[in-house]
Amino acid sequence: MYIKKILLTIVFIGLAVAAYFAYFVYNTMFVPNTAFNNDTAYVYIKSTDTYNNVRQQLIPLLKNIDRFDALAKRKKYVNNVKAGRYAIKKGMNNNDIINTIRSKNLPVKLSFNNQETLEKLAGRVASQIEADSISLINAMKDEAFLTENSFKDETALGMYIPNSYEFFWNTSAEKFTKRMLKEYKRFWNAAREAKAKALGLSQHEVIALASIVQKETAKVDERPRVAGVYVNRLKRRMPLQADPTVIYAIKKKSGNFEQVIKRVLYKDLEIDSPYNTYKYAGLPPGLITMPDVSSIDAVLNYEKHNYYYFVVNVENFGYHKFAKTLAQHNRNRQEYIRWINSKGIRR
């Protein structure tokens, strides 16, 4: 009888321990443990983060961090942190959360357009992925990478075709530039290559001209006509005389790309820069801004006409008046000068 009681006691203790363990496991693994009110909270884990870094992000998102710690240790997550962007859903339990931040890295939509310099592009990209602007600019300007892929400092910005792309948030600077090189090569398909060849221009030259078109007009429907003016000038070996190239030359020489220049003065036309298309014939050595796809395609599909000049149309702002002769252009230009003087725009 005495032995039977001892055995029963042991059984009851075992059941109690098992019940407690089951209760602990259930609460640790399967009870909802989120403390936020939104449907989703995002966790960004850097490539250099440790479990403690992850834990600091999770503390305000969870009801009970200690239970999460216990399961993270049991599932060996504490020594196997994975970088990335993860979505924690409201009502998730610890098991779901750990499975999520271990294997469900979510991509981000990375977008950029109309950046004037690699530095500005790097800053724009750095705001969307883990890589910082310094590592990005170093990768973008890496001499070996540029040389190997037939780019120079002056043309490097042209490798980045404006669009929205899907990246993992924890993409490194080097992986970003390699991916963008692939996108650049994909953009230059056989059809575009053939059109560039028919123009007698390289890819870099097409993009340089497209960057001028981009700066000349914001109207997408007018870009093929503007491109046609410059193609006509190139064919006749006339100087391009594009005001945006002069503005770029001023900014580049001063190192101040933030300045706003609304009016090009006669003295500006004398600035000694290979980007000054009033002083130097042909295309500048590189692009003056990042052109949209619409501007690149406007060059490749330029409008065939007999215009050689254009100036702002003060009767239809945003568009331009085009002229076939210098005499006609000078009349249009005087109209614009009267308007800009009336607005008191001196610079």
N, C-alpha and C positions, 0 to 999 in steps of 0.2 A: 504493500500500500504506500509506504514511504517513498519507494523508488518511483511508483506511478505518479505521485504528486510532483516529484522532482522533474520527471519527464514532461508532465503537463505544463509545469512552470516554464520549462525550457521552450516548449512548443509555443506557449503564449508570448514569451519574450521574443522568440523568433518571429512570430506573426506581427508583433508590435513593431519590431525593427523593420521587417519587410514592408509593413504598412507605412511606416514613417519614410522609409527609403522611396517607396512608390509615390508617396505624397510629395516628397522633396523633388524627385525626378519629374513628376507631372508639373509642379509649379515652376521648376527650373526650365523645362523644355517646352511645355505646351500651353501655359497660361499667357494670354496677351500681355505684353510688357512695354507697350509704347505709351508715351506721355504727351505727345503733341496732338493738336486739334485738326491740323490739315490732313488731307487724304494721304499725302506723301511728303516725306522729308528726305533730302539728298545728303549723302555722306561722300566727301571727296578725300580719298586716301592717296597721299603722295608716295612716290617711289621710295623715298627715304624714311617713311613713317614706320614707327614701331607700334606694338600693341597699345602702349600707353598713349600714343598720339590718337589712335583710333578711339580708345576708351574716353579720352577727353571730349571728343566730338559726340560720343553716344550718351554721356552723362545727362545732358539736358533733354535728350530724346526718350530716355527710358525711365520707367517707374522704379526699377530695382536693378542697379548696376552690379550689385554683388552676385545676384543669381546669374546674370549674364557672364560675369567673370568666371564663375564656377563651371558653366557649360563650355565657355571658350577654352578653358584649360583642358577640360575633358576631351574636347574635340580637336585639341592640339592647334587651335587657331592662333593662340598667343605667339607661337613661333613660326607662323606661316601666313603672315599678313600679305594681302594682295592689293596692289595699287589699282586705283580706278575710281569711277563715279558710280555710286550705287543708290538705288531707290528703296527706302524703307517705308512700307505701307502701314497705315494706321491699323492697329489691332494685331500686328504680327507678334508671334512668340519668339523666344530667344533662339530656338532651333531654326526657324525660318530666317531670322535676321542673320545668323552666322552663315547659313547656306547662301544667303543673298550676297553678303560682302566677301564671300569666298569665291564665288563663281559667276556672278551675274553683272559683270562690268557693262555699264550702259554707254553707248556712243553719244557724242554731242554733235550738233549741227554747227560747224565752224564756217563763218562767212566773212568776207572782206571785199572791199571795192575801193577804187579811186584813191589809193594811197600814193602820195608824192615821192616818198623815199622808203628805202628798206627799213629804216629806223621806225617810221610810222607803222609800217606793216607789221614789224616785230611786236610793237606795242599792242596793236589790234589783235594779233593772234594770241599773245600772252594773256590777254584778258579772257580767253576762251578755253585754253588748255593748260596743263601743268607747267610746261616749259616756260621759263621766264624770258623777258625781252633780251637780256644779255646773251643767254645761250642761243637764242634764236638768231640774233644779229650775227653772232660769231659763225653759226652754221651757214647762214645766208651768204656771208662774205668769205667763206672758206676758199682760199685760192686754189687748192688742189681740186675741190669739187667743181668750181666754176670752170677751170681750165679743162678738166676732163670732159665736161659737158658743153664745151664751146660757148661759154659765157664770159663776160668781162664785168668789171665793176659797173660800167655804164649801162650794160644791158641786163644785169642780174634781176632787176625788178620785173622785167618782162616775162620771167619764168612763171610768175604767179598769176594765173588766169582768174579774174574775179568770178566768184560763184559761191554756192553753199556746198560744203563737203562734210562727209561723215567721218569723224575721228574718235578714237578712244581718248578720254580726257587726259590720261597719263602718257600721251604720246610725247616722245623726246623731240628736241629740236632737230636732231639729225634725221629721225624718221619722218618728221614733218617735211623737211626739204626734199627728201628722197621721194616721198609720196607726191609732192607738188611737181616734181620733175616728170613723174609718170603721167600726171594729169596734163601737163604741158604737151608731152609727146602724143597723148591721146587727142588733145585739141587739134594739133596739127595733122589732121588726117590727109588722105591722098587728095581729096577735093581742094582743100585749102592750100596744100603744097602746090598743086597745079596752077591755081590762081595767082599765087605769089610768083611762081616762075614766069607766068605769062606777063606779069607786071615788070619782070626783071629785078625783083626785090628779094632779099633774103627774109627769113622769118623776123630777125631782129629789126630790119629796116621797115617791114610792114608794121610792126608794133610801135616803132618810133614815130612813124607817120600817123598811126592810129591815136597815139597819145596827143599829138597836135590837134587832130580832129576832135578828140574828146574835150580838150580845153576850149576849142573854138565855139562849139555849140552843144547845148544841153538837149537839143531837140533831136531825138533819135531819127525821125523821118528826114531831117535835113543833112544828116551826116554823110550819106553817099554823095550828095551834091558838093559839100565842102571838100570831101576827099577827092572828088573829080577835079576841083580847082587845083589842088596841089599836084595831082598826077599830071595835069596839063602843064603845069610849071616845070615839073621835073623833066618831062619829055622835051620841052623847049630849052632846057638848061637855064631857066630863069631862077633867080633866088626865090626861096619860099616866102621870105618876108612875113613870117608868122609872129604876131605879137606875143603869143604865149611862150615862145622860145626865149624871147627877150626877158620876159618876166621871170622865167625859170633861171636864166643866166644871172639876173640880179639876186635872186634868192640864194642861188648856189654860191655866188661869190661872197655874199654877206654871211652865209651860213644860217640865215634866218628864214625858214620856210613857213613861219607863222604870219609874216607880214602880208597885208592885203594891198595889192596894187591894182587900181581900177583903170588907170590911164597910163599908157606908154608915152614918154616924152621924147623929143628929138634927140636929146643928149643920151638917152638910154640906148638908142640905136647904135651908138659908138662903143658900147661895152665890148671889151676884147674877150670873147668867149666862143669856143667852138659850137656852143648852143645858140649863139646869136645868128639867126638865119637871114638877117639883114646884112651882116658883115661877111658871113661865110656861106658859100654856095652848097647846095645839096642838103641832105638830111643831117640832123645833129648826130653826135656819136652814140646817142642812146635815147631812151624815152624820157619825157619830161613829167609824166605822171602815169599811173596805172590805168590803161584804157579798158573800157567795158568790152565785152564780146561784140556788142553792137558797133562799136567804133572800129574794131579789128575787121569785122565782116563788111563794114562800110568801105574800108580801103580795098578789100579783096573784091568787092562787088560795087566799085565806084560808079557813079552816074557819068555816062559819056555825054559830054556837052562841050560848048566852046567858051565857057566862062574862065577868066583868068584872075578875077578880082572879086572881092566881096567885103561888105562892111555892115555894121549893125543896122537893122531896119528900125528906125525910130517910130514907125507907124504900126509895127507889129513886133513888139519886143519879144526877144528870145530867138527870133529868126533874123535872116540877113538879106540884104539886097545884093544881087550878083550882077556883074558887068563883064562884057566881052572886050571892051576897050578901056584904055586908061582914061580917056576923056569922060566917058560915062561914069567910070568909077570915081573920078575926082568930084563930079557933081554929087554923087551919092555920099561921098566922104564929107563934103562941105556941109551937107544936111546934118550929118552925125556930129560934126564938130560944133555947129551952132547949138545943137541940143545939149551936148555935154558941157559946153560953156555956160549955157543957161542954168544948168544944175549946180554950177560952182564946183565941179569935180576937177581938182588940180593934180591929183595923184592917184 
